[in-house]
Amino acid sequence: MIILDADLSRVRRDRDFGRIEALVSLWVKESGRHVRPIRLTTNVPIRGNGPVRARLIQDAAALAARGLAPDTSLPRVA
């Protein structure tokens, strides 16, 4: 999975839990498929290593990779 572009929207700070939440739009290219958008809501701690924007994009990319990976534990149905 290759991330071509990323955009953040609806960014808000949750002071009670010390986290930043945002809607992350990723433009993703997978081998053999067209470029397509993936939109995920994710959150990261306010304090952390690196810029908040980069951490939000990285977390969204990890969630997208887990969601797009085929589940090999399920039987294949023809």
C-alpha positions in Angstrom: 0.0 0.0 0.0 1.4 3.4 -1.1 0.0 6.6 0.4 0.1 9.3 -2.2 -1.6 12.1 -0.3 -3.2 12.8 3.1 -5.5 15.4 4.5 -6.8 16.2 7.9 -10.2 17.6 8.8 -12.4 17.9 11.9 -9.4 18.1 14.1 -10.3 18.6 17.8 -8.5 18.3 21.1 -10.0 16.2 23.9 -8.6 17.7 27.1 -10.2 15.0 29.3 -8.2 12.2 27.8 -5.2 14.2 26.5 -5.7 13.2 22.9 -6.1 14.8 19.4 -8.8 13.4 17.2 -9.1 14.0 13.4 -10.8 12.7 10.3 -7.9 11.6 8.0 -8.3 11.2 4.3 -5.7 9.1 2.6 -5.2 8.6 -1.2 -4.0 5.0 -1.4 -2.5 3.0 -4.3 -2.4 -0.7 -4.1 -0.7 -3.0 -6.6 -3.2 -3.9 -9.3 -5.8 -1.4 -8.2 -6.8 2.2 -8.9 -6.0 5.1 -6.6 -8.8 5.4 -4.1 -9.6 7.5 -1.0 -9.8 6.0 2.4 -11.3 8.1 5.3 -10.7 7.1 8.9 -11.2 8.8 12.2 -8.3 8.3 14.5 -6.7 9.8 17.6 -3.2 10.1 19.1 -1.9 11.4 22.4 -1.2 15.1 22.6 2.3 14.5 23.9 4.5 12.2 21.7 7.4 11.9 19.4 7.1 14.0 16.2 4.5 16.4 14.9 0.8 15.6 15.6 0.0 15.7 11.9 2.5 13.0 11.1 1.4 10.8 14.0 -2.3 11.1 12.9 -1.4 10.1 9.3 0.8 7.2 10.5 -1.9 5.9 12.8 -4.6 6.1 10.0 -2.2 4.3 7.6 -1.7 1.5 10.1 -5.5 1.2 10.6 -6.0 1.2 6.8 -3.3 -1.5 6.3 -4.9 -3.7 8.9 -8.4 -3.2 7.4 -7.3 -3.7 3.8 -5.3 -6.9 4.4 -7.1 -10.1 3.5 -8.0 -12.2 6.5 -6.4 -15.6 5.9 -8.1 -17.2 8.9 -11.5 -17.2 7.2 -12.4 -19.8 4.7 -12.6 -18.7 1.1 -16.0 -18.9 -0.5 -16.3 -19.4 -4.2 
